[in-house]
Amino acid sequence: MTYSLDLDVLKSGEGDIPAPCVRVYVKAYGSDERGLIYITPECVSIQEVESEIDRLKKELEEIGIRAKREFTKI
């Protein structure tokens, strides 16, 4: 299960989509008064930054596996 990123699967025939396609979207984020969008919490150490980067990589890997499954259905 992913936390901040996810996979959007569009089947052929949905809207203007001629063939199945997928795309990654941000499903959870924070923002600030400057309009910046954050996909991690505030990190106060390099260990926290590395942990968040690892989490995002794992999410993208999981999304990649799901996307591959969608394309093998074709």
One Martini backbone bead per residue (centre of mass of N, CA, C, O) as a GRO file, in nm:
protein
   74
    1MET     BB    1   0.098   0.035   0.020
    2THR     BB    2   0.041   0.368  -0.028
    3TYR     BB    3   0.074   0.711   0.070
    4SER     BB    4   0.159   0.959  -0.157
    5LEU     BB    5   0.141   0.752  -0.392
    6ASP     BB    6  -0.010   0.660  -0.718
    7LEU     BB    7  -0.221   0.476  -0.943
    8ASP     BB    8  -0.347   0.557  -1.267
    9VAL     BB    9  -0.603   0.387  -1.449
   10LEU     BB   10  -0.661   0.385  -1.801
   11LYS     BB   11  -0.893   0.281  -2.003
   12SER     BB   12  -1.003   0.200  -2.281
   13GLY     BB   13  -1.263   0.443  -2.351
   14GLU     BB   14  -1.176   0.665  -2.153
   15GLY     BB   15  -1.255   0.908  -2.305
   16ASP     BB   16  -0.953   0.996  -2.491
   17ILE     BB   17  -0.858   0.698  -2.461
   18PRO     BB   18  -0.721   0.464  -2.686
   19ALA     BB   19  -0.540   0.345  -2.456
   20PRO     BB   20  -0.392   0.217  -2.219
   21CYS     BB   21  -0.304   0.397  -1.910
   22VAL     BB   22  -0.057   0.541  -1.691
   23ARG     BB   23  -0.025   0.722  -1.369
   24VAL     BB   24   0.128   0.928  -1.139
   25TYR     BB   25   0.009   1.031  -0.815
   26VAL     BB   26  -0.083   1.258  -0.569
   27LYS     BB   27  -0.252   1.174  -0.251
   28ALA     BB   28  -0.039   1.305  -0.041
   29TYR     BB   29  -0.014   1.631   0.120
   30GLY     BB   30   0.154   1.928   0.179
   31SER     BB   31   0.133   2.283   0.261
   32ASP     BB   32   0.198   2.628   0.206
   33GLU     BB   33   0.199   2.976   0.178
   34ARG     BB   34   0.380   2.939  -0.100
   35GLY     BB   35   0.262   2.664  -0.253
   36LEU     BB   36   0.402   2.426  -0.152
   37ILE     BB   37   0.458   2.079  -0.210
   38TYR     BB   38   0.452   1.792   0.007
   39ILE     BB   39   0.588   1.436   0.042
   40THR     BB   40   0.702   1.518   0.324
   41PRO     BB   41   0.810   1.558   0.611
   42GLU     BB   42   0.982   1.698   0.837
   43CYS     BB   43   1.342   1.716   0.841
   44VAL     BB   44   1.625   1.704   1.095
   45SER     BB   45   1.780   1.471   0.935
   46ILE     BB   46   1.947   1.260   0.732
   47GLN     BB   47   1.793   1.008   0.821
   48GLU     BB   48   1.511   1.115   0.753
   49VAL     BB   49   1.560   1.168   0.457
   50GLU     BB   50   1.642   0.877   0.379
   51SER     BB   51   1.379   0.746   0.470
   52GLU     BB   52   1.193   0.901   0.273
   53ILE     BB   53   1.332   0.814   0.015
   54ASP     BB   54   1.287   0.512   0.056
   55ARG     BB   55   0.981   0.525   0.061
   56LEU     BB   56   0.944   0.643  -0.224
   57LYS     BB   57   1.084   0.416  -0.374
   58LYS     BB   58   0.891   0.193  -0.282
   59GLU     BB   59   0.640   0.315  -0.404
   60LEU     BB   60   0.746   0.316  -0.699
   61GLU     BB   61   0.793   0.014  -0.717
   62GLU     BB   62   0.500  -0.070  -0.666
   63ILE     BB   63   0.382   0.088  -0.902
   64GLY     BB   64   0.546  -0.060  -1.121
   65ILE     BB   65   0.420  -0.337  -1.075
   66ARG     BB   66   0.127  -0.253  -1.132
   67ALA     BB   67   0.179  -0.148  -1.419
   68LYS     BB   68   0.280  -0.410  -1.540
   69ARG     BB   69   0.014  -0.564  -1.497
   70GLU     BB   70  -0.157  -0.386  -1.682
   71PHE     BB   71   0.017  -0.442  -1.948
   72THR     BB   72  -0.022  -0.764  -1.940
   73LYS     BB   73  -0.338  -0.752  -2.008
   74ILE     BB   74  -0.308  -0.671  -2.324
   0.00000   0.00000   0.00000
